[in-house]
Amino acid sequence: MAATGSEEQGGRAYYVTTPIYYVNDAPHLGHAYTTVAGDVLTRWHRQRGEKVWYLTGTDEHGQKIMRTAEANGVTPQEWADKLVDEAWRPLWDHLNIKNDDFIRTTEKRHTDRVQEFVQDLFDKDEIYKGGYEGPYCVGCEEYKLPGELLDGEGEFADLKICAIHKTPVEILKEENYFFKLSEYGPKLLAHYEANPGFIQPESARNEVVNFVKQGLQDLSISRSTFDWGVPVPWDEKHVIYVWIDALLNYATAVGYNENPAKFEETFPADVHLVGKDILRFHAIIWPAMLLAQGLPLPGKIAANGWLMVGGEKMSKSNLTGIKPQDLTSHFGVDAYRWYFLRAISFGQDGSFSWEDFSARYTSELANDYGNLASRVAAMVGKYYGGTLPETTSGGVAEQAVRDGLAKAVTEADRKIGEELDFQGGILAIFDFVKQVNGYITEQEPWKVAKDTSPDGQAALATILYTAAEALRGVAVLLNPVMPETSQKLWDSLGADAALGALADQRIQDAGTWGLLPAGTTVTKGAVLFPRLEEKPA
């Protein structure tokens, strides 16, 4: 994936990250949900004219990946290379993800900087040697507290199991190095209080605050029972705990200790997008590490909920993992990008069903949006030979459409660009689409066309110009969400020749009325959202 070129603009970058994903298996809908959300957010800010840096990548160390590789008869590095090359990068290309960088934790640019960071903490007496024994979940790569475990049932009867992975924990005893995390509880609580938007949504914030208030334990930051990881620089019998290694990608990928200018203009992240199951690592351990190193803290940590299928969290381990390609092959990539952000309130758990996707596709994309674009282009073609007419009149109905577009721009920009309320922003845009459909239904241009008087023809021109100009605004607003479809609509309106590239249109200017000039050539292209075939068996 090529860089977007946003780094060429001046000023500080709007920096957004996804989690770096474990390469123990191929990506599923849950991974794609977070990554698409980050892509829409960063495309939105690019379309504001801002400098943007969007980072994603893969987490390739740790016991879980080592065991997966062994089970497949290859080395951990061979396994990681295969998954990245054959599954992760191709999927992000397929979903039209425009990330600026892709970090792998096995890259030298990362591992060298991780060693430097940890060595620095050791030199500052933030790390000490000790021993630890306790329950460990390999799936989470985390020692568990007693209250975080469940009693096993069935084949796991009499065993303690991880509440997330539903598999037995292992009791580990080893000599480790520890980070003095316990000393940072008061500083973290002070930061949470001074920055109430630091952790989102509020339910996630409350969970973290309550956890920290109970008192933090020092954190084991090394492992000595296996060797697949970054060696501890002063004691190579140990490897650095995979979460310390992984969290540092947000710094190493933007030039920590390597490219001071890049680091200064990018770090810290404005938004870390994470799944709620890894919230504590990002909201407690990561800021504590930064405080210990004297580095600035991120702007916000936004935890999305779980995608549920049949009431179960989507993951490979419980067999509800669905490949995104299973859906894009049927609904198309743009509809896929739209659906999950439209159907689920970001930050909350959401249920997926094929039937819901089909119903929303048909009613909102095909009938409301796609049909509007087709109708307008067809009528301009029929009544004006494909040349957009000039509006010479207008009244209350037209003013309502103008006001509706301005409102949609303001609401969508606030909700998507600032509040990460993707569902609310998309709904604001589609409420406007419905308004324009209602305007055409009420104005009945097919009847007005029969009035050949000057007033009648002026009214017809006004109706069709109003509808086309409204679609111009919709194309700009939906470009971050559905870039391929928006480009088709932009081309259909003849806007590229008249106004320039769609990517260069500014969100904040989308509500300015009258930008699409009369005289542009409007063409009726392919249907934006074709009728769905039967659901594949």
VMD Tcl script that draws the C-alpha trace (Angstrom):
set ca {
  {0.00 0.00 0.00}
  {1.47 3.27 -1.06}
  {1.61 6.29 1.20}
  {-1.07 8.85 0.51}
  {1.26 11.77 0.15}
  {-0.28 13.51 3.16}
  {3.18 13.71 4.71}
  {4.11 16.36 2.14}
  {1.83 18.96 3.76}
  {3.12 21.16 6.54}
  {2.16 21.15 10.21}
  {1.47 18.44 12.72}
  {-0.17 15.26 11.47}
  {-3.53 13.93 12.63}
  {-2.25 10.54 13.76}
  {-4.58 7.53 14.01}
  {-3.67 3.93 14.80}
  {-5.38 0.57 14.81}
  {-4.16 -2.16 17.12}
  {-1.41 -4.20 15.54}
  {-3.06 -7.54 14.94}
  {-1.81 -10.95 16.00}
  {-0.76 -13.04 13.01}
  {-1.82 -16.34 14.55}
  {-4.53 -16.57 11.87}
  {-6.13 -14.73 8.96}
  {-8.16 -11.55 9.63}
  {-11.89 -11.72 10.28}
  {-14.72 -9.18 10.36}
  {-13.72 -7.85 13.77}
  {-10.25 -6.86 12.58}
  {-11.69 -5.30 9.44}
  {-14.30 -3.35 11.45}
  {-11.64 -1.43 13.40}
  {-9.44 -0.92 10.34}
  {-12.27 0.41 8.17}
  {-13.31 2.77 10.99}
  {-9.76 4.14 11.09}
  {-9.71 4.48 7.33}
  {-12.98 6.43 7.26}
  {-11.76 8.67 10.08}
  {-8.45 9.46 8.40}
  {-9.99 9.91 4.95}
  {-12.43 12.36 6.57}
  {-9.59 14.41 8.02}
  {-7.67 14.30 4.74}
  {-10.80 15.60 3.05}
  {-10.74 18.47 5.52}
  {-7.35 19.34 4.03}
  {-5.42 18.17 7.07}
  {-2.13 16.33 7.17}
  {-2.84 12.76 8.27}
  {-0.87 9.69 9.30}
  {-2.69 6.34 9.50}
  {-0.85 3.36 10.97}
  {-1.75 -0.30 11.11}
  {0.35 -3.44 11.23}
  {0.95 -6.84 12.78}
  {2.07 -8.14 16.17}
  {4.38 -11.09 15.45}
  {6.04 -12.08 18.73}
  {4.85 -14.04 21.75}
  {4.02 -17.54 22.86}
  {0.72 -17.76 21.00}
  {2.33 -17.16 17.62}
  {5.24 -19.46 18.44}
  {2.83 -22.30 19.23}
  {0.73 -21.63 16.13}
  {3.84 -21.76 13.95}
  {5.01 -24.99 15.59}
  {1.60 -26.55 15.01}
  {1.95 -25.69 11.32}
  {5.50 -27.03 11.05}
  {7.20 -23.72 10.27}
  {9.27 -21.13 12.13}
  {7.45 -18.20 13.74}
  {9.03 -15.82 11.22}
  {7.97 -17.98 8.28}
  {4.45 -18.13 9.68}
  {4.29 -14.37 10.16}
  {5.66 -13.68 6.67}
  {3.11 -15.99 5.09}
  {0.12 -14.52 6.94}
  {1.15 -10.91 6.29}
  {1.83 -11.48 2.59}
  {-1.11 -13.75 1.86}
  {-3.85 -12.54 4.21}
  {-3.36 -9.24 6.01}
  {-1.92 -6.90 3.39}
  {-4.15 -8.25 0.59}
  {-7.29 -7.74 2.68}
  {-6.46 -4.12 3.44}
  {-5.84 -3.53 -0.26}
  {-9.13 -5.25 -1.07}
  {-11.06 -3.07 1.40}
  {-9.49 0.10 -0.02}
  {-7.64 0.92 3.21}
  {-5.30 3.88 2.65}
  {-2.88 3.47 5.53}
  {0.33 5.48 5.42}
  {2.45 2.79 7.07}
  {2.31 -0.89 7.98}
  {4.50 -1.81 10.95}
  {5.63 -5.35 11.72}
  {7.09 -6.01 15.15}
  {9.76 -8.27 13.66}
  {11.23 -5.37 11.66}
  {14.61 -4.04 12.76}
  {13.30 -0.45 12.79}
  {10.99 -1.64 15.57}
  {13.02 -4.19 17.55}
  {16.08 -1.93 17.91}
  {13.97 0.93 19.23}
  {12.09 -1.36 21.65}
  {15.39 -2.44 23.18}
  {16.48 1.18 23.51}
  {13.21 2.19 25.17}
  {13.33 -0.66 27.70}
  {17.05 -0.14 28.38}
  {16.32 3.51 29.11}
  {13.62 2.56 31.63}
  {16.04 0.10 33.26}
  {18.71 2.78 33.50}
  {16.15 5.10 35.15}
  {15.45 2.41 37.80}
  {11.90 1.93 36.49}
  {12.55 -1.81 36.03}
  {13.74 -4.37 38.59}
  {14.28 -8.15 38.74}
  {11.83 -10.40 40.57}
  {9.84 -13.60 40.37}
  {6.24 -14.34 39.57}
  {3.83 -17.22 39.74}
  {0.27 -17.01 38.56}
  {-2.41 -17.95 36.03}
  {-1.48 -16.99 32.46}
  {-3.70 -16.95 29.35}
  {-1.63 -17.57 26.24}
  {-4.48 -16.26 24.05}
  {-4.43 -12.90 25.84}
  {-0.66 -13.08 26.46}
  {-1.47 -11.86 29.97}
  {-1.25 -12.91 33.60}
  {-4.75 -12.97 35.06}
  {-6.09 -11.87 38.43}
  {-8.34 -14.37 40.27}
  {-11.40 -12.21 39.67}
  {-10.80 -12.34 35.90}
  {-11.19 -16.14 35.71}
  {-14.25 -18.35 35.35}
  {-14.90 -21.90 36.55}
  {-14.61 -24.32 33.68}
  {-17.42 -26.63 32.65}
  {-17.62 -29.86 30.66}
  {-14.19 -30.88 29.44}
  {-12.69 -28.02 31.46}
  {-14.46 -28.91 34.72}
  {-12.34 -28.23 37.84}
  {-10.13 -25.85 35.82}
  {-10.01 -22.06 35.76}
  {-10.62 -20.58 32.30}
  {-10.06 -17.20 30.65}
  {-13.29 -15.20 30.50}
  {-12.42 -14.01 26.98}
  {-11.02 -17.11 25.29}
  {-12.95 -19.73 27.33}
  {-9.82 -21.87 27.51}
  {-7.88 -23.03 30.61}
  {-5.15 -20.76 31.93}
  {-1.68 -22.10 32.65}
  {0.06 -21.65 36.00}
  {3.45 -20.12 35.23}
  {6.36 -19.58 37.56}
  {9.41 -17.76 36.26}
  {12.03 -15.16 37.00}
  {11.06 -11.90 35.35}
  {11.85 -8.22 35.14}
  {9.14 -5.91 36.42}
  {8.08 -2.38 35.48}
  {7.02 -0.25 38.48}
  {3.48 0.15 37.22}
  {2.09 0.37 40.75}
  {3.67 3.81 41.17}
  {1.68 5.31 38.28}
  {-1.87 4.77 39.55}
  {-2.28 8.28 41.03}
  {-0.76 9.95 37.94}
  {-3.06 7.98 35.66}
  {-6.15 8.82 37.72}
  {-5.18 12.50 37.66}
  {-4.85 12.37 33.87}
  {-8.20 10.62 33.46}
  {-9.88 13.28 35.60}
  {-8.23 16.18 33.79}
  {-9.01 14.66 30.38}
  {-12.48 13.09 30.54}
  {-12.41 12.30 26.81}
  {-9.14 10.37 27.06}
  {-10.94 7.00 27.17}
  {-14.08 6.44 25.10}
  {-16.86 5.44 25.39}
  {-17.76 6.52 28.93}
  {-18.53 2.94 29.98}
  {-14.99 1.97 29.03}
  {-13.59 4.96 30.90}
  {-15.49 3.99 34.04}
  {-14.20 0.43 33.85}
  {-10.58 1.60 33.61}
  {-10.92 4.20 36.37}
  {-12.44 1.64 38.74}
  {-9.70 -0.86 37.93}
  {-6.91 1.63 38.61}
  {-8.56 2.81 41.84}
  {-8.28 -0.74 43.20}
  {-4.51 -0.43 43.01}
  {-2.09 -1.50 40.28}
  {0.45 -4.30 40.54}
  {3.92 -4.03 39.08}
  {4.00 -5.46 35.57}
  {6.13 -8.38 34.43}
  {7.85 -7.07 31.29}
  {9.92 -10.11 30.35}
  {9.54 -13.85 29.78}
  {12.22 -16.49 30.22}
  {10.41 -19.71 29.30}
  {10.54 -19.18 25.51}
  {12.65 -17.17 23.10}
  {10.33 -15.84 20.37}
  {10.53 -12.14 21.11}
  {12.83 -9.14 21.40}
  {15.77 -9.96 23.71}
  {16.09 -7.95 26.91}
  {19.24 -5.95 26.07}
  {21.01 -6.41 29.43}
  {19.92 -10.06 29.94}
  {19.40 -12.07 26.78}
  {18.05 -15.08 28.67}
  {14.82 -13.04 28.71}
  {12.62 -11.69 25.93}
  {10.53 -8.54 26.32}
  {6.88 -9.17 27.19}
  {4.92 -9.13 23.96}
  {2.58 -6.32 25.07}
  {5.46 -3.97 25.91}
  {6.93 -4.82 22.51}
  {3.58 -4.33 20.75}
  {2.50 -1.05 22.35}
  {5.77 0.58 21.38}
  {4.90 0.25 17.68}
  {2.96 3.50 17.99}
  {6.26 5.25 18.72}
  {8.75 3.22 16.68}
  {6.70 3.48 13.47}
  {6.89 7.28 13.50}
  {10.60 7.67 14.16}
  {11.20 7.25 17.89}
  {14.97 7.57 18.49}
  {15.50 7.42 14.73}
  {13.78 10.31 12.93}
  {13.30 13.21 15.38}
  {11.53 15.45 12.86}
  {9.01 12.76 11.93}
  {8.45 11.88 15.58}
  {7.94 15.52 16.57}
  {5.32 16.16 13.89}
  {3.40 12.92 14.46}
  {3.66 11.59 18.01}
  {1.61 11.11 20.14}
  {-1.40 9.64 18.40}
  {-4.55 11.71 18.30}
  {-6.64 8.52 18.36}
  {-5.78 4.94 19.25}
  {-8.58 2.69 17.98}
  {-8.70 -0.54 20.02}
  {-11.00 -3.45 20.78}
  {-12.46 -3.29 24.25}
  {-10.72 -6.54 25.24}
  {-7.33 -4.80 24.94}
  {-8.42 -1.49 26.46}
  {-6.50 -1.85 29.72}
  {-3.19 -2.35 27.95}
  {-3.73 0.89 26.03}
  {-5.35 2.97 28.77}
  {-3.14 1.88 31.70}
  {0.14 0.25 30.66}
  {0.82 2.40 27.57}
  {0.33 5.81 29.22}
  {2.31 4.64 32.28}
  {5.21 3.68 29.99}
  {5.05 7.10 28.35}
  {4.92 8.90 31.70}
  {7.97 6.93 32.84}
  {9.83 8.01 29.71}
  {8.69 11.62 29.88}
  {6.78 11.39 26.60}
  {3.38 12.97 25.83}
  {0.23 10.90 26.13}
  {-2.19 10.20 23.25}
  {-5.27 12.31 22.67}
  {-7.85 9.59 23.10}
  {-8.19 5.84 23.28}
  {-11.43 4.76 21.62}
  {-12.61 1.24 22.33}
  {-15.00 -0.32 19.86}
  {-17.32 -3.10 20.95}
  {-17.39 -6.69 19.82}
  {-19.05 -7.92 16.69}
  {-21.47 -10.65 17.65}
  {-22.76 -13.51 15.54}
  {-25.41 -15.66 17.16}
  {-24.74 -13.91 20.47}
  {-21.04 -14.86 20.49}
  {-18.02 -12.59 20.07}
  {-16.59 -13.06 16.61}
  {-13.26 -14.88 16.71}
  {-11.57 -17.88 15.21}
  {-11.68 -19.78 18.48}
  {-15.48 -19.99 18.64}
  {-15.99 -20.65 14.93}
  {-17.94 -17.46 14.24}
  {-15.09 -15.97 12.25}
  {-16.35 -14.84 8.84}
  {-14.04 -13.70 6.09}
  {-14.77 -10.16 4.92}
  {-14.45 -11.45 1.35}
  {-17.52 -13.63 1.98}
  {-19.50 -10.40 2.22}
  {-17.71 -8.17 -0.27}
  {-18.16 -10.77 -3.02}
  {-21.93 -10.46 -2.53}
  {-22.53 -6.86 -1.41}
  {-19.45 -5.09 -2.79}
  {-16.58 -3.39 -0.97}
  {-18.22 0.03 -0.56}
  {-21.41 -1.43 0.89}
  {-19.28 -3.48 3.26}
  {-17.39 -0.38 4.43}
  {-20.71 1.43 4.95}
  {-22.71 -1.31 6.63}
  {-20.81 -1.98 9.84}
  {-20.33 1.71 10.64}
  {-23.98 2.40 9.80}
  {-25.50 -0.56 11.63}
  {-23.45 -0.48 14.84}
  {-22.92 2.41 17.22}
  {-19.14 2.67 17.53}
  {-18.08 1.72 21.05}
  {-21.00 -0.64 21.60}
  {-21.31 -4.34 20.88}
  {-23.17 -5.05 17.66}
  {-24.80 -8.05 16.07}
  {-24.23 -8.98 12.46}
  {-26.69 -10.89 10.33}
  {-26.81 -11.49 6.59}
  {-30.51 -10.62 6.61}
  {-29.94 -7.22 8.24}
  {-27.18 -6.37 5.78}
  {-29.42 -7.34 2.84}
  {-32.35 -5.31 4.15}
  {-30.28 -2.16 4.74}
  {-28.49 -2.53 1.40}
  {-31.79 -2.72 -0.46}
  {-33.67 0.01 1.38}
  {-30.95 2.59 2.06}
  {-28.24 2.06 -0.53}
  {-30.13 0.76 -3.55}
  {-33.56 2.35 -3.11}
  {-32.77 5.63 -1.35}
  {-29.30 6.59 -2.55}
  {-28.69 4.64 -5.75}
  {-32.17 5.23 -7.12}
  {-31.91 8.96 -6.42}
  {-28.69 9.20 -8.42}
  {-30.19 7.21 -11.29}
  {-33.42 9.22 -11.40}
  {-31.67 12.58 -11.46}
  {-29.21 11.57 -14.18}
  {-32.00 10.01 -16.25}
  {-34.18 13.14 -16.08}
  {-31.33 15.49 -16.95}
  {-30.64 13.20 -19.89}
  {-34.27 13.02 -20.95}
  {-35.21 16.69 -20.62}
  {-31.89 18.46 -21.26}
  {-29.85 16.07 -23.35}
  {-27.48 15.43 -20.46}
  {-26.53 19.09 -19.92}
  {-27.21 20.37 -16.41}
  {-29.67 23.26 -16.71}
  {-29.27 26.62 -15.07}
  {-31.57 27.41 -12.17}
  {-33.42 30.70 -12.53}
  {-36.01 30.37 -9.81}
  {-36.45 28.78 -6.44}
  {-38.57 29.00 -3.39}
  {-39.21 27.52 0.03}
  {-38.77 23.93 -1.13}
  {-35.38 24.64 -2.67}
  {-34.25 26.60 0.38}
  {-35.17 23.63 2.56}
  {-32.85 21.42 0.49}
  {-30.04 23.97 0.78}
  {-30.53 24.13 4.52}
  {-30.69 20.36 4.69}
  {-27.31 19.99 3.00}
  {-25.70 22.57 5.29}
  {-27.11 20.75 8.31}
  {-25.88 17.38 7.04}
  {-22.36 18.76 6.54}
  {-22.23 20.31 10.01}
  {-23.63 17.25 11.78}
  {-21.59 14.68 9.88}
  {-18.37 16.65 10.32}
  {-18.89 16.92 14.05}
  {-20.01 13.34 14.56}
  {-17.45 11.58 12.35}
  {-14.54 13.97 12.48}
  {-14.66 14.83 16.18}
  {-16.88 12.43 18.11}
  {-16.08 9.18 16.23}
  {-19.84 8.67 15.98}
  {-19.71 7.06 12.55}
  {-23.29 5.82 12.74}
  {-24.61 9.27 13.66}
  {-22.63 10.94 10.88}
  {-23.77 8.48 8.24}
  {-27.38 8.80 9.39}
  {-27.16 12.60 9.07}
  {-26.05 12.20 5.44}
  {-28.73 9.63 4.64}
  {-31.43 11.75 6.29}
  {-30.48 14.36 3.70}
  {-30.66 11.76 0.92}
  {-34.20 10.95 2.08}
  {-35.02 14.67 2.12}
  {-33.91 15.04 -1.51}
  {-35.97 12.01 -2.51}
  {-38.95 13.61 -0.79}
  {-38.29 16.88 -2.58}
  {-38.37 15.18 -6.00}
  {-41.53 13.25 -5.09}
  {-43.27 16.43 -4.01}
  {-42.11 18.55 -6.97}
  {-43.00 15.87 -9.56}
  {-40.61 17.04 -12.30}
  {-42.10 14.51 -14.73}
  {-45.36 16.46 -14.52}
  {-43.70 19.88 -14.53}
  {-41.91 18.88 -17.76}
  {-45.27 18.87 -19.54}
  {-45.66 22.60 -18.89}
  {-43.87 24.15 -21.86}
  {-44.33 27.74 -20.65}
  {-41.24 29.71 -19.60}
  {-42.31 29.44 -15.96}
  {-42.79 25.70 -16.27}
  {-39.41 25.17 -17.87}
  {-37.74 27.40 -15.30}
  {-39.32 25.32 -12.54}
  {-38.13 22.08 -14.14}
  {-34.58 23.39 -14.46}
  {-34.62 24.47 -10.83}
  {-35.82 21.08 -9.59}
  {-33.19 19.13 -11.50}
  {-30.37 21.52 -10.68}
  {-31.31 21.41 -7.00}
  {-31.29 17.62 -7.01}
  {-27.96 17.39 -8.87}
  {-26.30 19.97 -6.63}
  {-27.56 18.07 -3.59}
  {-25.94 14.91 -4.98}
  {-22.69 16.82 -5.44}
  {-22.66 17.46 -1.71}
  {-23.55 13.85 -0.92}
  {-20.69 12.57 -3.08}
  {-18.20 14.65 -1.08}
  {-19.63 13.61 2.29}
  {-19.72 9.91 1.47}
  {-16.31 9.80 -0.20}
  {-14.49 8.77 3.01}
  {-17.03 5.99 3.58}
  {-17.66 4.73 0.04}
  {-14.88 6.09 -2.18}
  {-15.55 3.98 -5.29}
  {-19.27 4.74 -5.36}
  {-18.69 8.42 -4.65}
  {-16.26 8.60 -7.56}
  {-18.85 7.03 -9.86}
  {-21.41 9.62 -8.78}
  {-18.85 12.42 -9.14}
  {-18.13 11.28 -12.69}
  {-21.84 10.94 -13.46}
  {-22.40 14.57 -12.43}
  {-19.55 15.78 -14.63}
  {-18.05 17.29 -11.49}
  {-14.47 16.21 -12.11}
  {-14.14 18.41 -15.19}
  {-15.96 21.30 -13.53}
  {-14.65 21.19 -9.97}
  {-11.56 18.99 -9.98}
  {-10.76 15.71 -8.27}
  {-13.21 14.46 -5.66}
  {-10.40 13.90 -3.14}
  {-9.59 17.63 -3.34}
  {-13.10 18.73 -2.34}
  {-13.22 19.92 1.26}
  {-15.77 18.59 3.73}
  {-16.27 22.03 5.23}
  {-17.11 23.45 1.79}
  {-19.51 20.66 0.79}
  {-22.52 22.62 2.05}
  {-21.72 25.74 0.03}
  {-24.59 25.91 -2.44}
  {-24.17 26.36 -6.17}
  {-20.70 24.88 -6.67}
  {-21.74 22.54 -9.50}
  {-21.97 24.85 -12.53}
  {-24.76 24.71 -15.06}
  {-23.65 23.27 -18.37}
  {-21.81 20.25 -16.96}
  {-22.42 16.98 -18.75}
  {-24.48 14.60 -16.62}
  {-24.38 10.96 -17.66}
  {-26.34 7.97 -16.41}
  {-23.62 5.49 -15.58}
  {-23.87 2.02 -14.12}
  {-26.27 1.51 -11.21}
  {-24.43 2.45 -8.01}
  {-25.85 -0.45 -6.01}
  {-26.97 -3.34 -8.22}
  {-29.82 -5.59 -7.18}
  {-28.54 -8.38 -4.98}
  {-28.43 -11.90 -6.27}
  {-29.73 -14.70 -4.10}
  {-27.72 -15.34 -0.95}
  {-24.97 -17.84 -1.80}
  {-25.38 -21.29 -0.32}
}
mol new
graphics top color blue
foreach p $ca { graphics top sphere $p radius 0.5 }
foreach p [lrange $ca 0 end-1] q [lrange $ca 1 end] { graphics top cylinder $p $q radius 0.2 }
display resetview
